[in-house]
Amino acid sequence: PAGPAGGGATVTVHKPQAPIGLPVTDVAVSRSVTRVARAVIGLGANLDAPATRLADAVRRLAALDGITALALSPMVVTEPVGGPEQPAYHNAVLIVNTRLTPRNLLVALRDVEAVHARTREVRWGPRTLDLDLICYSDPSCGEARSNDPELTLPHPRAHERAFVLVPWQLADPYDA
């Protein structure tokens, strides 16, 4: 993944025996900078009160240290794509600023899914909660790219999925 968001730096400049008219041995000025990246998170659920689960997931994500929610789409109900026969999905997109690296953000998403008893037995099967990291952009490095099977960025099929594109457009009409 590109960009170590969550990283940052503190620079301190020292001026020993600065000529400021006071008896000092050192004067210092420090400046800290923390990288902040922008991420788009796709949310979906179609089992056990999906609307309530999505609302809880958004609440949990927004409460995490290192994440600031910027925009949340309205919920969109969509038919399942692929997989077995199953109920319709409730989908949304959450746009955040984050100090987390892509990998740490993915871990946070998986932790929230675990709270909702998410399992991964059937590909494209029904689920209590699905949180996908759609894209991640660090202003200093650009859009993160990764071919890691656990963390593919940008999401390889997001541009083909109305259940991502429609809520993303509703959350941020200028970026989707």
N, C-alpha and C positions, 0 to 999 in steps of 0.2 A: 504494500500500500504506500501511496505517496504521502509525504508530509507528516511530521511527528506532531500533529496538533495535540494539545495538552502539554507539549513542551513549551519552552519559553526561555527567557534569559533574564538575569539581573546583572547589570553593569554598574560597577562602582568606580568612580574616579576619585583618587586621593591627591591632595595637595599638601604634602608635609610642610610645616612651618609657613603656612599661607600668610601673606602680608595683609592681614585684616585689622591690625591694631589691637588685637587681643592676644593674651598669652596662651596659644594653642600649639600642640605638636602636630596635629593633623586635622584637615578639613576634608570631608567626603560628601559626594553627591551620588545617590543611587537612583537607578531607573529600572523598573521591572516591566517586562512585556510578556503577556501570555497569548499564545496562539489560540484563535477561535476558528473553528471550521463550521461550515453549514452542511447539514445532512437532511435528506428526505427519507422518511420512514413510512412504509406502507403498512396499514393495519387491516386485518381481516378476521372474521369469525363467523361460524354458522352453527354452532352448537351451544346449548345451555345459556340462554339469554345473551346473544351476541352483542346487542347494543350496550348492555350493562358492562360486559367484558371490555369492549373497546373504550368506553368511558373510563373504566378503572385503569386500563393500560396507559391511557393518555395521562391520567392523574399521577400514576407511579413514575412514568418517564419524566414528566415535568418537575417532579419533586427530587430527582436525582441530582447530586452534586456534579457539576460539570455540564449540565444540560439546561438550556433556556428555550422554552417553547416560543416559536415565532408566529406560526399560523397552523390552524387546524381546519381541514375541510369539513363540510357537512357530511353526514353519513350517506352512503350510496348503497342501495341494495342491488346485487348483481347475481346472475345465474352462474353456477360453477363452471369452470373451464377444465375439461379433462377429468379423469378420476371416476370413481363409482357414483352411483345415484346418491344424491345428498341434497340437503336444504340449500336455499339461496344464501349468499354471503352478505354480510354487512361489511362495507369497506370504508376506509378513510385514509387520509394522508396527513401526517404531522411533519411540519418543517421546524427544525431546531437549529440553534447555534450550540456548539459543543466544544469543550476542551478535551474530550475523550478522543483517543486514537480510533481509527475504524475498528480495529480488533476489540478494543475495550467497549466501544459502543455496541458491537455485536454481542458481546458477553452480557451487557446490561439488557439488551433486547431478549436474549435467551432466558435470563433470570426472571424477567417479567412474564414471559411465556410459561415458565415453570410454575409460577404462582397460580397460573390458570390451568395447570395440569395438562399442558400441551404435550402430545406424543407425536412421533414421526414414524408410525408403522406403515401407512399407506400413502404412497406418493399421490399428491393432489387430492387426498381424501379429506373428509370433514375434519374440522378442528375447532377446539375451544378458543384458540387465539393464535394468530400468525402475525409476526412482526418481521418485516423485511427491510434491510438497509438498501434503499434504492440507489442513492448516490451520496457522495461525500466530497466536499470541495473545500480545500484549504487555500485561503487567499494567497499564501506565499508559494504554493506548489501547484495550484490548479486542481483539476478533478482527479481524485484518487482512482487508480486502476489496479486491479488485482485479479489474477487468474487462479488464486487459491480456491480449491473446491469448497472450502468452508466459508470463504469470504470473497465472492466474485463481485467486483465493482467496475463500472456501474452494473446494476442488476441486469443480467443478460436478456431477460424477456420483458422488462418493464415497458419498453416502447411499443410492445405488441398487445398490452393488456389494458383494456378499457377500465378495469376495476382499479388500476393504478392511475392511468392518465386522466380520467374524469375527475376523481377527487383532487388530484394534484392541480389540475387546471382551476378547480374551485378554490383551492387553498392559496394559489399563487398564479393568477392568470398571466403574469408576465414572464414566468420562468418555465412553466411546464412544457 
